[in-house]
Amino acid sequence: MSFSTDVKEELINHTGKARHCQLAGLSVIFRMECILEKDPQSQELSLFMQTDNVFSVRKCFTILKKAFNIDTDILETEREMHVNGRYYKKVDLDSGILKTILMALKEIDGDGTLRVPNGVVSPLLLRSQCCKRAFLRDLFICSGSISDPTKSYHMEFVCDNEDQAHQLLDVLEDFSIKGRLILRKKYYVVYLKEGEEIVDLLNIMEAHVGLMNLENLRILKDMRNSVNRRVNCETANIAKTATAASRQMDDIMYIEQHYGIAKLSEGLRAIAEARLEHPEATLSELGGYLSPPVGKSGVNHRLRKLSELADKLRG
């Protein structure tokens, strides 16, 4: 399973202990996954739900059972509704019971008129922080996703319209999380790119298993990156040392051919002979081969003198 799937599977089990939290979550699912149909003659309401997202279907029925003590199911034999490229199937709910649920969700007035436009959850259901957590949990179940943390950090929510997106941004802001908004085709996408932000949001949604898994992956990824940087740095240093040593060897051999090492001062002669004997040694190692030993800066000074002499001899 993907990381997103694991998190959604975990969040299905978090319905909130308080009824008001359950209602906040159920309202999200109704707004994101369901549509209502009113019979023109009887004025009775029917609920239709998308069934592609098994997580939202399971969560919806779980909350209906806990909050309203209702057992229901999708009516597979009933006609489907096709709206904006999506298919909806009828939910087995009595019209009177459905109206009671919708009134509890602040979705309709007593006469059946829709109260909250544009798919946003009623602010009356989001007055407590615990209800906002439920809102985020069930919105993620309906429209959220997280990329593979071993490759990149990216978490997003796909909203049907701008009002939904801004409501989500406001709720995130209440938890000090700054979401970003982009328009992708006809959808409004709210996303997070920082690993720390995603960890914080998983904690807010109470996806504690997913949080720990992500943290472990982040630690492993950071360790690998650190090792890679260290290896790259050491490789670069080795290459730099090898290049410098090769240039020093060329200078010393040129001096030997056109001037003579024996004519050098004792200090320069000693470092020249040490470099010829130890072509792969670092400056610190090279200084240790001298008697008495010479520090890195002293070795560098002598080698620079040899380089200047070689350049002078070359004209």
C-alpha positions in Angstrom: 0.0 0.0 0.0 1.0 3.6 -0.5 1.8 6.0 2.3 -1.4 7.9 1.6 -3.4 4.7 1.8 -1.8 3.7 5.1 -2.7 7.1 6.6 -6.3 7.0 5.4 -6.7 3.5 6.8 -5.5 4.8 10.1 -7.8 7.8 10.1 -10.9 5.8 9.4 -10.6 4.6 13.0 -10.6 8.2 14.4 -14.3 9.3 14.5 -14.0 11.6 17.5 -15.5 10.8 20.9 -17.8 13.8 21.0 -20.9 13.9 18.7 -20.1 17.5 17.6 -16.7 16.2 16.2 -18.5 13.4 14.4 -20.9 15.8 12.8 -18.0 18.0 11.6 -16.4 15.1 9.9 -19.7 13.8 8.5 -20.4 17.2 7.0 -17.1 17.2 5.2 -17.9 13.8 3.6 -21.4 14.9 2.6 -20.0 18.1 1.0 -17.1 16.3 -0.8 -18.6 13.0 -1.8 -22.4 13.3 -1.8 -25.2 15.1 -3.6 -28.9 15.6 -2.7 -31.9 15.0 -4.9 -35.3 16.4 -4.1 -38.4 14.7 -5.7 -40.3 17.4 -7.6 -43.6 16.0 -6.5 -43.2 14.6 -3.0 -40.3 17.0 -2.1 -38.6 14.1 -0.4 -34.8 14.1 -0.2 -32.5 11.3 -1.4 -28.8 11.0 -0.8 -26.4 9.9 -3.5 -22.7 9.1 -2.8 -19.6 8.5 -4.8 -18.4 5.0 -4.2 -14.9 5.1 -5.8 -13.3 6.2 -2.5 -13.9 3.2 -0.2 -12.3 5.1 2.7 -14.9 7.9 2.7 -17.8 5.4 2.3 -16.6 3.4 5.3 -16.0 6.5 7.3 -19.4 7.9 6.4 -21.3 4.8 7.5 -19.2 4.5 10.7 -20.1 8.0 11.7 -23.8 7.5 10.8 -23.8 4.5 13.2 -22.0 6.2 16.0 -23.8 9.6 15.8 -27.3 8.6 14.7 -27.4 4.8 15.4 -28.2 4.2 11.8 -27.2 1.2 9.8 -27.3 1.8 6.1 -25.8 0.8 2.8 -25.4 1.7 -0.9 -28.4 0.6 -3.0 -26.5 -1.1 -5.8 -29.7 -1.9 -7.8 -30.9 1.7 -7.9 -30.2 4.1 -10.7 -26.9 6.0 -10.7 -26.5 9.8 -11.0 -23.9 11.2 -13.3 -22.8 14.8 -12.4 -19.7 16.6 -13.6 -18.0 13.4 -14.7 -18.7 11.6 -11.4 -21.0 8.7 -10.7 -23.1 8.6 -7.5 -25.1 5.8 -6.1 -28.2 6.1 -3.8 -27.7 5.6 -0.1 -30.4 3.6 1.7 -31.8 6.3 4.0 -35.4 7.2 4.7 -36.2 10.8 3.6 -37.3 11.8 7.2 -34.1 10.4 8.7 -32.0 12.0 6.0 -33.6 15.4 6.8 -32.8 14.9 10.5 -29.2 14.3 9.7 -28.9 17.2 7.3 -30.4 19.5 9.9 -27.9 18.3 12.5 -25.2 19.1 10.0 -26.6 22.6 9.5 -27.0 21.7 5.8 -30.7 22.6 5.5 -33.4 24.7 7.1 -36.6 23.2 8.4 -38.2 23.6 5.0 -35.4 21.7 3.3 -33.6 24.7 1.8 -29.8 24.4 1.5 -28.3 26.7 4.1 -24.5 26.7 3.3 -23.5 27.4 -0.3 -20.5 26.3 -2.4 -19.7 23.1 -0.5 -18.2 24.6 2.7 -18.9 23.1 6.1 -21.0 25.3 8.3 -18.8 27.4 10.6 -21.2 26.4 13.4 -19.7 22.9 13.2 -16.1 24.2 13.4 -16.1 26.3 16.6 -13.9 23.9 18.6 -10.3 22.8 17.8 -11.3 19.2 18.2 -14.0 19.7 15.5 -11.4 21.3 13.2 -9.2 18.2 13.7 -12.1 16.0 12.6 -12.7 18.4 9.6 -9.0 17.9 8.5 -9.1 14.1 9.1 -12.1 13.5 7.0 -11.2 16.0 4.3 -7.9 14.2 3.9 -9.8 10.9 3.6 -12.0 12.4 0.9 -9.5 14.4 -1.2 -6.0 14.3 0.4 -2.8 12.6 -0.6 0.8 12.4 0.4 3.7 11.6 -1.9 6.1 8.8 -1.2 8.3 10.4 1.6 11.4 8.5 0.4 11.3 10.6 -2.8 9.8 14.0 -1.8 7.7 15.8 0.7 4.3 16.8 -0.7 0.8 16.7 0.9 -2.2 18.1 -0.9 -6.0 18.4 -0.7 -8.0 18.8 -3.9 -11.0 21.1 -3.5 -14.0 21.5 -5.9 -14.1 25.2 -5.6 -12.3 28.2 -4.2 -14.6 28.6 -1.1 -13.7 25.1 0.0 -10.0 25.8 -0.5 -10.1 29.0 1.5 -12.0 27.3 4.3 -9.3 24.7 4.5 -6.6 27.4 4.5 -8.3 29.1 7.4 -8.5 25.9 9.4 -4.9 25.2 8.7 -4.0 28.7 9.8 -5.8 28.1 13.1 -3.1 25.4 13.8 -0.3 27.7 12.6 0.2 25.9 9.3 0.6 28.0 6.2 -0.9 26.1 3.2 -0.4 27.1 -0.4 -3.1 27.3 -3.1 -2.8 26.6 -6.8 -5.4 26.1 -9.5 -5.0 22.8 -11.3 -7.3 22.5 -14.2 -10.8 23.1 -12.7 -9.8 22.2 -9.1 -8.3 24.3 -6.3 -5.4 22.4 -4.7 -4.1 23.3 -1.2 -0.7 21.8 -0.6 2.3 21.6 1.8 5.9 21.1 0.7 7.9 21.0 3.9 8.4 17.8 5.8 8.0 19.6 9.2 4.6 21.0 8.1 3.4 17.5 7.0 4.5 16.0 10.3 2.7 18.7 12.2 -0.5 18.2 10.2 -0.4 14.4 10.7 -0.1 15.1 14.4 -3.1 17.4 14.3 -5.1 14.8 12.5 -4.0 12.3 15.1 -2.4 10.0 12.5 0.2 9.0 15.0 1.3 5.8 13.3 1.7 7.6 10.0 3.6 10.4 11.8 6.1 8.0 13.3 6.6 6.2 10.0 7.2 9.6 8.3 9.6 10.7 11.0 11.6 7.4 10.6 11.8 7.9 6.9 12.9 11.5 7.3 15.6 10.4 9.7 16.8 7.7 7.3 16.6 10.1 4.3 18.6 12.8 6.3 21.2 10.3 7.2 21.6 9.2 3.6 21.9 12.8 2.4 24.4 13.5 5.1 26.5 10.5 4.2 26.3 11.4 0.5 27.4 15.0 1.2 30.3 13.7 3.3 31.3 11.2 0.6 31.1 13.9 -2.1 33.1 16.3 0.1 35.8 13.7 0.8 35.9 12.7 -2.9 36.3 16.4 -3.8 39.0 16.8 -1.3 40.8 13.7 -2.5 40.6 14.9 -6.1 41.9 18.3 -5.0 44.8 16.8 -3.1 45.7 14.5 -6.0 45.6 17.4 -8.4 47.8 19.5 -6.2 50.2 16.6 -5.5 50.5 15.9 -9.2 51.3 19.6 -9.9 53.9 19.6 -7.1 55.5 16.4 -8.5 55.8 18.1 -12.0 57.4 21.2 -10.4 59.9 19.1 -8.4 60.9 16.9 -11.4 61.3 20.0 -13.6 63.6 21.6 -10.9 65.6 18.3 -10.7 66.1 18.3 -14.5 66.8 22.0 -15.0 68.4 23.1 -11.7 69.1 20.1 -9.5 67.5 19.2 -6.2 71.0 19.1 -4.5 71.3 22.9 -5.1 68.1 23.6 -3.0 68.2 24.8 0.6 68.0 22.0 3.2 64.3 22.7 3.9 63.2 22.8 0.3 65.3 19.7 -0.6 63.8 17.8 2.3 60.2 18.6 1.3 61.0 17.9 -2.4 62.4 14.5 -1.6 59.4 13.7 0.8 56.9 14.6 -2.0 58.7 12.4 -4.5 58.7 9.5 -2.1 55.1 10.0 -1.0 53.1 11.3 -4.0 49.7 10.6 -2.4 50.3 12.0 1.0 48.4 15.0 2.3 50.2 18.1 3.5 49.8 17.1 7.1 51.1 13.6 6.4 54.0 15.0 4.3 55.1 17.2 7.2 55.2 14.1 9.5 57.8 12.5 7.2 60.3 15.4 7.8 62.8 15.5 10.7 61.9 17.4 12.7 58.2 17.3 11.7 56.8 20.4 10.0 53.2 21.7 10.3 50.7 21.9 7.4 51.3 25.6 6.9 55.1 25.1 6.9 54.8 22.3 4.3 52.5 24.5 2.1 55.0 27.4 2.3 57.9 25.2 1.1 55.9 23.7 -1.7 54.8 27.2 -2.8 58.5 28.2 -2.9 59.3 25.2 -5.1 56.4 26.1 -7.4 57.7 29.6 -7.7 61.2 28.3 -8.6 59.8 26.0 -11.2 57.8 28.8 -12.8 60.9 31.0 -12.8 62.9 28.2 -14.5 60.2 27.7 -17.1 60.5 31.4 -17.9 
